[in-house]
Amino acid sequence: MEKQFEEILRRHLPFISADEEMTWESDLRDLGLDSVGMVDLLSQLEGEYQVRFVDEALEMETFATPGTLWGALSRLIGTPA
């Protein structure tokens, strides 16, 4: 997992400790990501990666796991998922 992406993501997950492993399949809702956190996370990712998420990406499924979120983001920045 890209270090910058993981650092941003962890800031929005109150139920994961700093030393706890996060995998591509981790359930972001179980780790504390709620709707307000999603909006904040989205805003921070857009600013950091200089992209704009399209409406189709703004679905709960996109924010289900780090893997699904990275997949959507990588398509926007042109990086292989």
Buried (B, 14 or more C-beta within 10 A) or exposed (E): BEEEBEEBBBEBBEEBEEEEEBEEEBEBBEBEBEEEBBEBBBEBBBEEBEBEBEEEBEEEEBBBBBEBBBBBBBBBEEEEE
